[in-house]
Amino acid sequence: MRLGYTAAAVRAAEAPLLAAGHGEALMRTAAAGLATVCRRELSTRHQTGSTRGTRGRISGSRVVMLVGAGNNGGDALFAGANLADRGAHVTAIDVFGKMHPAGTAAFTAAGGHIEPFTAERMSELAALLRRADLVIDGVLGTGAKPGLPADLAALIRAWQGEPQPASAGAGTPASAGTGTPAPVASPSQLVIAVDAPTGVDASTGACGDTCVRAAHTVTFGADKAGLMLPDGAAAAGQVTLVDIGLDMSSHVPAVHVPEPTDLTALWPRPQTGDHKYSRGVLGLVAGSARFPGAGVLTASAAAATGVGMLRLLAPPEVTGTVLQNNPEIVTGTGRVQAWAIGPGAPDRLTMQHAITAAETHNLPLVIDAGGLSLLTRPLETSCILTPHAGELVALLSRLGTGAPSRADVEADPVTHAVRAAQVLEAVVLLKGNRTIIARPDGTVVAPAPGPATLATAGTGDVLTGILGALLATTSGTDIDLADLGGLGVAMHARAGTHATHASGVVTALAGEVLEVLAGR
Ligand SMILES: NC(=O)C1=CN([C@@H]2O[C@H](COP(=O)(O)OP(=O)(O)OC[C@H]3O[C@@H](n4cnc5c(N)ncnc54)[C@H](O)[C@@H]3O)[C@@H](O)[C@H]2O)[C@@H](O)CC1
């Protein structure tokens, strides 16, 4: 798992080192790491042929830096000095009329050039930024307070264009509010942010009205939570972590991001000596005469993910098809280690019985779709709830905890998922283009997004099947349910990617995702 920390936690971890007088050494280490990434990126662009004139070479390349008043600017200035030493033409735009003194001395000694920033020079400086082979954003890092000064926001917009909705192509020419299309930085312009892109909240990922959009962010000491969460992650681009010797062991990470190696290391596997009951039995309530397909998809996905036994409670329209595909599935009641309920509008009474059984025997359960409408209070057993934005709105409204709109939830999925997790004392896996898994303590798991091809009917049912199987096969272990949810989402995304490639078209039908899971 990659671990993301709030700005406050990182600053607290820095504090003893600063108190011991290691501030400048930390900054020099950070700046050296930043300069290394800048040189590598410039060289790579040169080698891959995306060159324009001198672009790509370090010597002779045009580097423009946006420099703030604090240590973030200091990092940029020391890195700028490093690049100037290697023959780059480096210009620092002094955004606030005050820059880190030692950084400024090193930068000017290396031949760096400083340009003051005033509102009158906006167009000239925006043009300078647009012409650069590399822009380094060193205005604000972990010391940022919310909101950017209007002049700085205007400069960022004049350089990079108006913020685009996620669906629009990055760098699409946009109106700057003047009625005429504003010239914008090339979408392929190399922009490297120092620690965090300016305008991005390093703890929450919130971007406000304006933020720098980087191709690469070089972050120091520890991953910042905000660079792993929606909006902030998109603004940060690729993130490289430079070790500056911080000890984060006493700080609780705010965000977990599962990595591919976690799927290998943590995915439950049958052990020697296991039998079907010890491996894990899942009770599944899914599907109805109206929606038989959802029951089939969920049951087949759970079977493909791997369980000791699957007991399916569903009407004959569902069980008939399920048994044709998966004759190993058992219909009817019996002892189980976990429950999954809800896909395909199942019978409410059967779902209620499953919830009661889970609470009575302290069994974990995953509740999806129709099952969510039964929730009016926290359950007395551990559970993962899997709403999409619309279902979360209905859930929060029914519980009397505000009435956000679907757009509110989509704009700020973390806050709303955490609120639901706290109210229902459960893990809430909010499905969306960036799925967020929230714990009641406010920390989240934020798996890397899967392919957009997964946005198709039935893929959520497949996810519930995967999660149910994981719950059954890990029951009795101490694996954290939110981490488990992250593994399930990561596997679902991986299967979706394979299904998309295998089908050769720009969609991944739920049945195709299932085929990948089943290894067919
Ligand atoms: N403290 C350390 O040990 C290290 C810090 N490093 C760098 O230092 C950064 C943090 O430095 P600072 O604490 O100086 O903070 P920043 O450099 O992020 O920002 C602080 C400065 O910006 C101003 N400011 C804050 N929010 C603003 C806003 N919204 N609009 C306008 N001005 C605003 C503040 O008044 C202050 O002058 C990190 O992100 C990282 O880049 C690195 O050098 C590594 C070591």
The ligand as a Tripos MOL2 file, in Angstrom:
@<TRIPOS>MOLECULE
LIG
   45    49     1     0     0
SMALL
NO_CHARGES

@<TRIPOS>ATOM
      1 N1         10.3520   22.2240    6.2980 N.am      1 LIG1
      2 C1         11.1920   21.3350    5.7930 C.2       1 LIG1
      3 O1         11.8910   20.6580    6.4970 O.2       1 LIG1
      4 C2         11.2400   21.1440    4.3570 C.2       1 LIG1
      5 C3         10.3430   21.8220    3.5620 C.2       1 LIG1
      6 N2         10.4060   21.7250    2.2590 N.pl3     1 LIG1
      7 C4          9.5770   22.5600    1.4160 C.3       1 LIG1
      8 O2          8.9480   23.5460    2.1400 O.3       1 LIG1
      9 C5          7.5670   23.5940    1.8460 C.3       1 LIG1
     10 C6          6.8430   24.1750    3.0020 C.3       1 LIG1
     11 O3          7.4530   25.4190    3.2140 O.3       1 LIG1
     12 P1          6.7440   26.6120    3.9590 P.3       1 LIG1
     13 O4          6.3150   26.2070    5.2870 O.co2     1 LIG1
     14 O5          7.6640   27.7760    3.8610 O.co2     1 LIG1
     15 O6          5.4340   26.8260    3.1190 O.3       1 LIG1
     16 P2          5.2030   27.1820    1.6020 P.3       1 LIG1
     17 O7          6.4750   27.4880    0.9030 O.co2     1 LIG1
     18 O8          4.3030   26.1740    1.0570 O.co2     1 LIG1
     19 O9          4.3600   28.5270    1.7280 O.3       1 LIG1
     20 C7          4.5970   29.4550    2.7440 C.3       1 LIG1
     21 C8          4.6170   30.8690    2.2250 C.3       1 LIG1
     22 O10         3.5400   31.1290    1.3590 O.3       1 LIG1
     23 C9          2.6300   32.0610    1.9370 C.3       1 LIG1
     24 N3          1.2900   31.5580    1.6690 N.ar      1 LIG1
     25 C10         0.6960   30.4620    2.1870 C.ar      1 LIG1
     26 N4         -0.5210   30.2840    1.6410 N.ar      1 LIG1
     27 C11        -0.6890   31.2610    0.7600 C.ar      1 LIG1
     28 C12        -1.7330   31.6140   -0.1120 C.ar      1 LIG1
     29 N5         -2.8520   30.8930   -0.2110 N.pl3     1 LIG1
     30 N6         -1.5830   32.6900   -0.9000 N.ar      1 LIG1
     31 C13        -0.4670   33.4140   -0.8370 C.ar      1 LIG1
     32 N7          0.5680   33.1450   -0.0370 N.ar      1 LIG1
     33 C14         0.4530   32.0800    0.7590 C.ar      1 LIG1
     34 C15         2.9710   32.1140    3.3930 C.3       1 LIG1
     35 O11         2.6330   33.3380    3.9380 O.3       1 LIG1
     36 C16         4.4790   31.8750    3.3310 C.3       1 LIG1
     37 O12         5.1640   33.0380    2.9590 O.3       1 LIG1
     38 C17         7.2390   22.1810    1.4830 C.3       1 LIG1
     39 O13         6.0840   22.0470    0.6820 O.3       1 LIG1
     40 C18         8.4720   21.7700    0.7270 C.3       1 LIG1
     41 O14         8.4110   22.2040   -0.6130 O.3       1 LIG1
     42 C19        11.5170   21.0510    1.6270 C.3       1 LIG1
     43 O15        12.5080   22.0140    1.5050 O.3       1 LIG1
     44 C20        12.0110   19.8950    2.4220 C.3       1 LIG1
     45 C21        12.2860   20.2710    3.8240 C.3       1 LIG1
@<TRIPOS>BOND
     1     1     2 1
     2     2     3 2
     3     2     4 1
     4     4     5 2
     5     4    45 1
     6     5     6 1
     7     6     7 1
     8     6    42 1
     9     7     8 1
    10     7    40 1
    11     8     9 1
    12     9    10 1
    13     9    38 1
    14    10    11 1
    15    11    12 1
    16    12    13 2
    17    12    14 1
    18    12    15 1
    19    15    16 1
    20    16    17 2
    21    16    18 1
    22    16    19 1
    23    19    20 1
    24    20    21 1
    25    21    22 1
    26    21    36 1
    27    22    23 1
    28    23    24 1
    29    23    34 1
    30    24    25 ar
    31    24    33 ar
    32    25    26 ar
    33    26    27 ar
    34    27    28 ar
    35    27    33 ar
    36    28    29 1
    37    28    30 ar
    38    30    31 ar
    39    31    32 ar
    40    32    33 ar
    41    34    35 1
    42    34    36 1
    43    36    37 1
    44    38    39 1
    45    38    40 1
    46    40    41 1
    47    42    43 1
    48    42    44 1
    49    44    45 1
@<TRIPOS>SUBSTRUCTURE
     1 LIG1         1 GROUP 0 **** ****
